[in-house]
Amino acid sequence: MQNQAILTETATLPTTSREIQLAARPTGAPTAEHFALVERELPELAEGQILVRNTWMSVDPYMRGRMDDRPSYIPPFQLGAALEGSAVGEVIASRATEIPVGTTVSHFAGWREHAVLDAATVTPIDPELAAPQHYLGALGTTGLTAYAALTDVAPVKPGDTVFISAAAGAVGSVAGQIAKALGAAKVIGSAGGPVKTELLLEEFGYDAAIDYRAGDLAGQLAAAAPEGIDVYLDSVGGEHLRVAVDALRQHGRVALVGAISGYNGGTAEPGPDLYKAATKEATLRGMLVNSYFPIFGEYIGKAATWLADGTVRTKETVYNGLDQAPAAFLGVLSGANTGKMLVRLG
Protein backbone atom coordinates (compact mmCIF):
# COMPACT_ATOMS: atom_id res chain seq x y z
CA MET A 1 0.00 0.00 0.00
CA GLN A 2 2.81 2.44 0.79
CA ASN A 3 4.22 2.03 -2.73
CA GLN A 4 0.84 2.79 -4.22
CA ALA A 5 -0.13 5.79 -2.10
CA ILE A 6 1.19 9.33 -1.84
CA LEU A 7 2.42 9.50 1.77
CA THR A 8 4.19 11.78 4.17
CA GLU A 9 7.69 10.57 4.97
CA THR A 10 6.83 9.55 8.53
CA ALA A 11 3.37 8.14 7.82
CA THR A 12 2.48 4.86 9.48
CA LEU A 13 -0.80 3.77 8.01
CA PRO A 14 -3.38 1.94 10.08
CA THR A 15 -4.52 -1.44 8.82
CA THR A 16 -7.65 -1.57 11.00
CA SER A 17 -10.11 0.99 12.29
CA ARG A 18 -13.06 1.19 14.65
CA GLU A 19 -16.61 2.05 13.62
CA ILE A 20 -20.10 2.21 15.12
CA GLN A 21 -22.55 -0.20 13.50
CA LEU A 22 -26.32 -0.50 13.79
CA ALA A 23 -26.82 -3.63 15.90
CA ALA A 24 -30.65 -3.67 15.96
CA ARG A 25 -33.56 -1.52 14.86
CA PRO A 26 -35.34 0.26 17.72
CA THR A 27 -39.03 0.31 18.43
CA GLY A 28 -39.66 3.65 20.04
CA ALA A 29 -36.70 5.45 21.58
CA PRO A 30 -33.29 3.94 20.76
CA THR A 31 -30.86 2.92 23.49
CA ALA A 32 -27.17 2.06 23.69
CA GLU A 33 -28.01 -1.59 22.90
CA HIS A 34 -28.91 -0.62 19.34
CA PHE A 35 -25.27 0.25 18.57
CA ALA A 36 -22.10 -1.84 18.36
CA LEU A 37 -18.46 -0.70 18.41
CA VAL A 38 -16.60 -2.88 15.90
CA GLU A 39 -13.00 -3.06 14.68
CA ARG A 40 -12.52 -4.00 11.05
CA GLU A 41 -9.76 -4.17 8.45
CA LEU A 42 -9.24 -1.22 6.15
CA PRO A 43 -9.19 -1.99 2.42
CA GLU A 44 -6.25 -1.15 0.18
CA LEU A 45 -6.53 2.18 -1.60
CA ALA A 46 -7.62 1.96 -5.22
CA GLU A 47 -6.69 4.55 -7.81
CA GLY A 48 -8.63 7.75 -7.10
CA GLN A 49 -9.15 6.96 -3.42
CA ILE A 50 -7.94 8.54 -0.20
CA LEU A 51 -7.62 7.47 3.43
CA VAL A 52 -9.04 9.98 5.92
CA ARG A 53 -8.40 10.07 9.67
CA ASN A 54 -11.60 11.53 11.03
CA THR A 55 -11.18 14.25 13.65
CA TRP A 56 -14.80 15.38 14.18
CA MET A 57 -18.20 13.85 13.45
CA SER A 58 -21.75 15.10 13.68
CA VAL A 59 -24.83 13.48 15.19
CA ASP A 60 -28.19 14.84 14.07
CA PRO A 61 -31.89 14.19 14.75
CA TYR A 62 -32.64 13.02 11.18
CA MET A 63 -30.48 9.95 11.82
CA ARG A 64 -33.24 8.51 14.00
CA GLY A 65 -35.40 8.00 10.91
CA ARG A 66 -32.61 6.10 9.18
CA MET A 67 -32.64 3.53 11.99
CA ASP A 68 -36.07 2.36 10.79
CA ASP A 69 -36.41 0.10 7.76
CA ARG A 70 -38.87 2.16 5.78
CA PRO A 71 -38.81 4.22 2.59
CA SER A 72 -37.73 7.83 3.00
CA TYR A 73 -35.81 10.56 1.21
CA ILE A 74 -32.58 8.87 2.31
CA PRO A 75 -31.95 5.10 2.59
CA PRO A 76 -32.13 3.45 6.02
CA PHE A 77 -29.00 2.41 7.88
CA GLN A 78 -28.13 -1.24 7.29
CA LEU A 79 -27.88 -3.73 10.15
CA GLY A 80 -24.31 -4.81 10.83
CA ALA A 81 -22.85 -1.92 8.82
CA ALA A 82 -21.29 1.37 9.87
CA LEU A 83 -23.67 4.26 10.34
CA GLU A 84 -23.14 7.36 8.21
CA GLY A 85 -23.12 11.09 8.80
CA SER A 86 -21.17 14.26 8.27
CA ALA A 87 -17.54 14.29 9.41
CA VAL A 88 -14.29 16.15 8.85
CA GLY A 89 -10.80 14.78 8.90
CA GLU A 90 -7.26 14.81 7.54
CA VAL A 91 -6.10 12.91 4.48
CA ILE A 92 -3.26 10.60 5.58
CA ALA A 93 -2.84 8.62 2.33
CA SER A 94 -3.87 9.41 -1.21
CA ARG A 95 -3.99 7.86 -4.65
CA ALA A 96 -5.80 10.95 -5.99
CA THR A 97 -3.53 13.77 -7.11
CA GLU A 98 -6.27 16.37 -6.63
CA ILE A 99 -6.55 15.54 -2.89
CA PRO A 100 -2.99 15.36 -1.49
CA VAL A 101 -1.95 14.11 1.92
CA GLY A 102 -2.53 16.76 4.60
CA THR A 103 -5.74 18.12 3.06
CA THR A 104 -8.61 18.70 5.48
CA VAL A 105 -11.86 17.40 4.01
CA SER A 106 -15.52 17.06 4.86
CA HIS A 107 -17.47 13.98 3.84
CA PHE A 108 -20.36 11.69 4.81
CA ALA A 109 -18.50 8.70 6.31
CA GLY A 110 -18.78 9.56 9.98
CA TRP A 111 -19.27 7.09 12.85
CA ARG A 112 -15.77 5.69 12.23
CA GLU A 113 -12.19 6.67 13.00
CA HIS A 114 -10.85 6.15 9.48
CA ALA A 115 -12.55 6.10 6.09
CA VAL A 116 -11.39 4.97 2.65
CA LEU A 117 -13.23 7.21 0.21
CA ASP A 118 -13.38 8.05 -3.46
CA ALA A 119 -11.83 11.48 -3.86
CA ALA A 120 -14.92 12.67 -5.75
CA THR A 121 -17.08 12.19 -2.64
CA VAL A 122 -15.15 14.56 -0.35
CA THR A 123 -14.94 18.36 -0.17
CA PRO A 124 -11.67 20.08 0.74
CA ILE A 125 -12.19 22.71 3.42
CA ASP A 126 -10.06 25.63 4.56
CA PRO A 127 -9.10 25.27 8.25
CA GLU A 128 -7.66 28.81 8.13
CA LEU A 129 -11.09 30.26 7.28
CA ALA A 130 -12.72 28.64 10.32
CA ALA A 131 -12.09 25.82 12.77
CA PRO A 132 -12.74 22.45 11.09
CA GLN A 133 -15.68 21.58 13.36
CA HIS A 134 -17.53 24.69 12.18
CA TYR A 135 -17.94 22.91 8.83
CA LEU A 136 -20.25 20.49 10.65
CA GLY A 137 -22.24 23.28 12.31
CA ALA A 138 -22.55 26.93 11.32
CA LEU A 139 -20.65 26.34 8.06
CA GLY A 140 -22.17 22.89 7.50
CA THR A 141 -25.57 21.49 6.63
CA THR A 142 -27.15 22.73 9.87
CA GLY A 143 -26.15 26.31 9.09
CA LEU A 144 -27.19 25.88 5.46
CA THR A 145 -30.57 24.56 6.66
CA ALA A 146 -31.17 27.70 8.72
CA TYR A 147 -30.07 29.98 5.87
CA ALA A 148 -32.13 28.25 3.16
CA ALA A 149 -35.19 28.05 5.41
CA LEU A 150 -35.17 31.79 6.09
CA THR A 151 -34.12 33.05 2.66
CA ASP A 152 -36.06 30.73 0.33
CA VAL A 153 -38.47 28.31 2.05
CA ALA A 154 -40.07 30.85 4.41
CA PRO A 155 -38.24 34.05 3.52
CA VAL A 156 -37.81 36.68 6.20
CA LYS A 157 -38.67 40.24 5.22
CA PRO A 158 -37.50 43.39 7.02
CA GLY A 159 -39.78 44.09 9.97
CA ASP A 160 -41.04 40.50 10.34
CA THR A 161 -41.72 38.73 13.61
CA VAL A 162 -40.05 35.32 13.48
CA PHE A 163 -40.65 32.29 15.72
CA ILE A 164 -38.13 29.41 15.88
CA SER A 165 -38.52 26.09 17.69
CA ALA A 166 -35.60 24.04 19.04
CA ALA A 167 -33.96 27.46 19.18
CA ALA A 168 -30.98 26.42 21.30
CA GLY A 169 -30.12 23.52 18.98
CA ALA A 170 -27.75 23.36 16.02
CA VAL A 171 -30.14 24.84 13.44
CA GLY A 172 -32.12 27.08 15.77
CA SER A 173 -29.18 28.79 17.45
CA VAL A 174 -27.90 29.90 14.05
CA ALA A 175 -31.35 30.59 12.57
CA GLY A 176 -32.27 33.24 15.11
CA GLN A 177 -29.13 35.20 14.35
CA ILE A 178 -29.60 34.85 10.59
CA ALA A 179 -33.18 36.12 10.95
CA LYS A 180 -31.86 39.23 12.68
CA ALA A 181 -29.24 39.70 9.95
CA LEU A 182 -32.05 39.51 7.37
CA GLY A 183 -33.90 42.37 9.04
CA ALA A 184 -36.41 40.68 11.33
CA ALA A 185 -37.82 43.14 13.85
CA LYS A 186 -38.40 40.52 16.52
CA VAL A 187 -37.12 36.95 16.88
CA ILE A 188 -38.71 34.59 19.39
CA GLY A 189 -37.22 31.22 20.30
CA SER A 190 -38.60 28.16 22.05
CA ALA A 191 -36.28 25.93 24.08
CA GLY A 192 -36.48 23.53 27.00
CA GLY A 193 -35.62 24.86 30.45
CA PRO A 194 -34.45 28.16 31.96
CA VAL A 195 -30.76 27.59 31.19
CA LYS A 196 -31.42 27.32 27.48
CA THR A 197 -33.90 30.17 27.35
CA GLU A 198 -31.39 32.43 29.07
CA LEU A 199 -28.80 31.47 26.46
CA LEU A 200 -31.22 32.44 23.72
CA LEU A 201 -31.37 35.95 25.13
CA GLU A 202 -27.79 36.38 26.30
CA GLU A 203 -25.79 34.43 23.71
CA PHE A 204 -27.83 33.97 20.54
CA GLY A 205 -29.47 37.39 20.23
CA TYR A 206 -33.12 36.40 20.58
CA ASP A 207 -35.56 39.13 21.58
CA ALA A 208 -37.84 36.79 23.54
CA ALA A 209 -37.55 33.21 24.79
CA ILE A 210 -40.22 30.62 25.57
CA ASP A 211 -39.64 27.67 27.89
CA TYR A 212 -41.94 25.04 26.38
CA ARG A 213 -41.41 22.77 29.39
CA ALA A 214 -43.18 25.37 31.54
CA GLY A 215 -46.44 24.67 29.68
CA ASP A 216 -49.03 26.93 27.99
CA LEU A 217 -47.01 27.27 24.80
CA ALA A 218 -49.84 29.18 23.11
CA GLY A 219 -50.11 31.65 25.97
CA GLN A 220 -46.36 32.22 26.10
CA LEU A 221 -46.21 32.85 22.36
CA ALA A 222 -49.18 35.23 22.52
CA ALA A 223 -47.43 37.19 25.27
CA ALA A 224 -44.20 37.37 23.25
CA ALA A 225 -45.95 38.22 19.96
CA PRO A 226 -49.37 39.74 20.76
CA GLU A 227 -49.88 40.78 17.13
CA GLY A 228 -48.89 37.38 15.75
CA ILE A 229 -45.93 36.06 13.79
CA ASP A 230 -44.93 36.26 10.14
CA VAL A 231 -42.44 33.38 9.87
CA TYR A 232 -42.06 30.10 11.73
CA LEU A 233 -39.11 27.71 11.39
CA ASP A 234 -40.33 24.32 12.60
CA SER A 235 -37.96 21.60 13.80
CA VAL A 236 -40.39 20.04 16.27
CA GLY A 237 -43.84 19.48 14.77
CA GLY A 238 -46.79 18.56 16.99
CA GLU A 239 -47.96 21.23 19.41
CA HIS A 240 -45.33 23.73 18.30
CA LEU A 241 -46.55 23.62 14.71
CA ARG A 242 -50.20 23.84 15.73
CA VAL A 243 -49.60 26.84 18.00
CA ALA A 244 -47.44 28.59 15.39
CA VAL A 245 -50.08 28.24 12.66
CA ASP A 246 -52.68 29.64 15.06
CA ALA A 247 -50.40 32.64 15.65
CA LEU A 248 -49.61 33.32 11.97
CA ARG A 249 -50.59 36.65 10.50
CA GLN A 250 -52.05 36.92 7.01
CA HIS A 251 -49.67 35.53 4.39
CA GLY A 252 -47.53 33.94 7.10
CA ARG A 253 -44.80 31.50 6.09
CA VAL A 254 -43.70 28.24 7.68
CA ALA A 255 -40.52 26.27 6.93
CA LEU A 256 -41.04 22.59 7.77
CA VAL A 257 -37.49 21.54 8.62
CA GLY A 258 -38.03 18.69 11.08
CA ALA A 259 -40.49 17.07 13.47
CA ILE A 260 -38.38 15.71 16.32
CA SER A 261 -41.42 15.33 18.61
CA GLY A 262 -42.52 12.36 16.49
CA TYR A 263 -39.25 10.69 15.58
CA ASN A 264 -39.57 7.91 18.16
CA GLY A 265 -43.13 7.00 17.20
CA GLY A 266 -45.88 6.74 19.78
CA THR A 267 -49.10 8.74 19.82
CA ALA A 268 -48.89 11.66 17.42
CA GLU A 269 -49.63 15.10 18.80
CA PRO A 270 -52.47 17.02 17.11
CA GLY A 271 -51.29 18.84 14.03
CA PRO A 272 -52.13 22.32 12.75
CA ASP A 273 -55.55 23.54 11.67
CA LEU A 274 -55.04 23.56 7.90
CA TYR A 275 -58.33 25.35 7.27
CA LYS A 276 -57.09 28.18 9.46
CA ALA A 277 -53.82 28.17 7.49
CA ALA A 278 -55.82 28.40 4.25
CA THR A 279 -57.92 31.34 5.44
CA LYS A 280 -54.72 33.15 6.37
CA GLU A 281 -53.33 32.41 2.89
CA ALA A 282 -50.34 30.94 4.67
CA THR A 283 -47.52 28.94 3.10
CA LEU A 284 -46.34 25.72 4.76
CA ARG A 285 -43.37 24.37 2.82
CA GLY A 286 -41.11 21.43 3.54
CA MET A 287 -37.40 21.40 2.79
CA LEU A 288 -34.54 18.95 2.36
CA VAL A 289 -31.16 20.54 2.80
CA ASN A 290 -29.60 18.52 -0.03
CA SER A 291 -31.77 20.51 -2.44
CA TYR A 292 -29.68 23.54 -1.44
CA PHE A 293 -26.21 22.03 -1.88
CA PRO A 294 -25.70 24.10 -5.08
CA ILE A 295 -25.62 27.28 -2.92
CA PHE A 296 -23.31 25.81 -0.27
CA GLY A 297 -20.34 27.85 -1.51
CA GLU A 298 -22.36 31.07 -1.48
CA TYR A 299 -23.55 30.32 2.04
CA ILE A 300 -20.10 29.46 3.43
CA GLY A 301 -18.74 32.76 2.14
CA LYS A 302 -21.46 34.72 3.94
CA ALA A 303 -21.43 32.61 7.09
CA ALA A 304 -17.65 32.76 7.49
CA THR A 305 -17.90 36.55 7.44
CA TRP A 306 -20.73 36.44 9.99
CA LEU A 307 -18.64 34.22 12.27
CA ALA A 308 -15.61 36.47 11.93
CA ASP A 309 -17.43 39.72 12.67
CA GLY A 310 -19.64 38.30 15.44
CA THR A 311 -22.94 38.51 13.57
CA VAL A 312 -23.31 34.78 14.25
CA ARG A 313 -22.08 33.22 17.49
CA THR A 314 -22.01 29.49 18.10
CA LYS A 315 -21.91 27.00 20.91
CA GLU A 316 -20.99 23.32 20.82
CA THR A 317 -21.73 20.33 23.01
CA VAL A 318 -18.81 17.92 22.59
CA TYR A 319 -18.42 14.24 23.47
CA ASN A 320 -14.92 12.76 23.27
CA GLY A 321 -14.13 9.49 21.52
CA LEU A 322 -15.93 7.25 19.05
CA ASP A 323 -17.27 5.07 21.86
CA GLN A 324 -19.25 8.10 23.07
CA ALA A 325 -20.96 8.71 19.71
CA PRO A 326 -24.12 6.72 20.58
CA ALA A 327 -24.48 8.67 23.85
CA ALA A 328 -24.08 11.93 21.94
CA PHE A 329 -26.75 10.88 19.45
CA LEU A 330 -29.18 9.86 22.18
CA GLY A 331 -28.47 13.21 23.81
CA VAL A 332 -29.52 15.05 20.66
CA LEU A 333 -32.83 13.19 20.63
CA SER A 334 -33.50 14.13 24.26
CA GLY A 335 -32.44 17.77 23.87
CA ALA A 336 -29.25 17.46 25.92
CA ASN A 337 -27.25 19.67 23.58
CA THR A 338 -26.82 23.41 23.41
CA GLY A 339 -25.85 24.43 19.90
CA LYS A 340 -24.25 21.81 17.72
CA MET A 341 -23.70 18.31 19.10
CA LEU A 342 -20.28 17.00 18.03
CA VAL A 343 -18.02 14.05 18.71
CA ARG A 344 -14.28 14.71 18.79
CA LEU A 345 -12.40 11.74 17.35
CA GLY A 346 -8.81 12.92 17.28
WOVEN-V199946 format. One record per backbone hydrogen bond with DSSP energy under -0.5 kcal/mol. CO is the residue of the C=O (numbers start at 0). NH is the residue of the N-H. E is the energy in kcal/mol with one decimal. If there is no record, write none. Layout:
<<CO:NH:E> <CO:NH:E>>
This chain:
<<0:3:-0.6> <0:4:-1.7> <4:6:-0.7> <5:93:-1.0> <7:10:-1.4> <10:12:-0.5> <14:41:-2.9> <16:39:-2.8> <17:112:-2.4> <18:20:-0.6> <18:37:-3.0> <19:82:-2.4> <20:22:-0.7> <20:35:-2.1> <21:79:-2.9> <25:27:-0.6> <30:33:-1.9> <31:34:-1.7> <33:22:-2.1> <33:23:-1.0> <35:20:-3.2> <35:37:-0.6> <37:18:-2.7> <39:16:-2.4> <45:48:-1.9> <47:118:-2.8> <48:94:-2.9> <49:51:-0.5> <49:116:-2.4> <50:91:-2.8> <50:92:-1.2> <51:53:-0.8> <51:114:-2.0> <52:89:-2.2> <54:344:-2.8> <54:345:-1.4> <55:87:-2.3> <56:342:-2.4> <59:62:-1.7> <60:63:-2.1> <61:64:-0.9> <61:65:-0.8> <62:66:-0.6> <63:66:-1.3> <64:67:-1.2> <65:76:-3.3> <67:69:-1.5> <77:21:-0.6> <77:80:-1.5> <80:21:-1.6> <84:109:-1.8> <85:57:-2.6> <86:106:-2.3> <87:54:-2.6> <87:55:-1.9> <88:104:-2.6> <89:52:-3.0> <89:91:-0.5> <90:101:-2.9> <92:50:-2.9> <93:5:-3.4> <94:47:-2.7> <95:98:-1.9> <99:102:-1.7> <102:90:-2.6> <102:104:-0.5> <103:124:-2.9> <104:88:-2.2> <105:122:-2.5> <106:86:-2.0> <107:84:-1.4> <107:109:-0.6> <110:19:-2.8> <112:53:-2.0> <114:51:-2.7> <114:116:-0.6> <116:49:-2.6> <117:120:-2.1> <118:121:-1.4> <122:105:-2.5> <124:126:-0.8> <125:128:-0.9> <125:129:-1.2> <130:133:-2.0> <131:134:-1.7> <132:135:-1.8> <133:136:-1.0> <133:138:-3.0> <136:139:-1.6> <136:142:-2.0> <139:143:-2.5> <140:144:-2.4> <141:145:-1.9> <142:146:-2.4> <143:147:-3.0> <144:148:-2.5> <145:149:-1.7> <146:150:-1.2> <147:151:-2.2> <147:152:-2.1> <148:153:-3.0> <149:155:-2.7> <151:154:-0.5> <156:159:-2.2> <159:161:-0.5> <159:184:-2.0> <159:185:-1.7> <160:229:-2.9> <160:230:-1.8> <161:187:-3.3> <162:232:-2.3> <163:189:-2.3> <165:168:-1.8> <165:171:-0.6> <167:338:-4.0> <168:172:-2.4> <169:173:-0.6> <170:174:-2.8> <171:175:-2.1> <172:176:-0.6> <173:177:-2.2> <174:178:-2.8> <175:179:-1.6> <176:180:-2.1> <177:181:-1.8> <178:183:-2.4> <179:182:-1.6> <182:158:-2.7> <185:161:-2.9> <186:206:-2.2> <186:207:-1.4> <187:163:-2.4> <188:209:-3.0> <189:166:-2.6> <190:192:-0.8> <190:211:-1.5> <192:196:-2.0> <193:197:-2.0> <194:198:-1.7> <195:199:-2.0> <196:200:-1.4> <197:201:-2.9> <198:202:-2.8> <198:203:-1.9> <199:205:-2.7> <207:188:-2.2> <209:190:-2.6> <209:211:-0.9> <210:213:-1.7> <211:214:-1.4> <215:219:-2.5> <216:220:-2.4> <217:221:-2.3> <218:222:-2.0> <219:223:-1.9> <220:224:-2.6> <224:227:-2.2> <228:248:-2.7> <229:252:-2.7> <230:162:-2.8> <231:233:-0.7> <231:254:-2.7> <232:164:-2.0> <232:234:-0.6> <233:256:-2.2> <233:257:-1.9> <234:259:-2.0> <235:260:-1.9> <236:239:-1.1> <236:240:-0.7> <237:241:-2.1> <238:242:-2.9> <239:243:-2.3> <240:244:-2.3> <241:245:-2.0> <242:246:-1.5> <243:247:-0.8> <244:247:-0.9> <246:228:-2.1> <248:251:-1.7> <251:282:-2.3> <252:231:-2.2> <253:255:-0.6> <253:284:-2.6> <254:233:-2.8> <254:256:-1.2> <255:286:-1.5> <258:261:-2.3> <259:262:-1.1> <261:264:-1.6> <271:273:-1.1> <272:276:-1.9> <273:277:-2.2> <274:278:-2.4> <275:279:-1.3> <276:281:-2.6> <277:280:-1.6> <279:250:-3.5> <282:253:-3.1> <282:284:-0.5> <284:255:-2.8> <287:290:-1.8> <288:291:-2.2> <289:292:-1.1> <291:294:-1.6> <292:295:-2.0> <294:298:-2.6> <295:299:-2.9> <296:300:-2.0> <297:301:-1.7> <298:302:-3.4> <299:303:-2.7> <300:304:-1.2> <301:305:-2.2> <302:306:-2.7> <303:307:-2.2> <304:308:-2.4> <305:309:-0.7> <305:310:-1.1> <305:311:-1.7> <314:339:-1.9> <315:317:-0.5> <316:341:-2.8> <318:320:-0.5> <318:343:-2.8> <320:323:-1.7> <321:324:-2.0> <323:327:-2.2> <324:328:-2.5> <325:329:-2.8> <326:330:-2.0> <327:331:-1.8> <328:332:-1.8> <329:333:-1.3> <330:334:-0.6> <330:335:-3.3> <331:334:-1.0> <338:169:-0.6> <339:316:-3.0> <339:341:-0.5> <340:58:-1.1> <341:318:-2.3> <342:56:-2.1> <342:344:-0.5> <343:320:-3.0>>
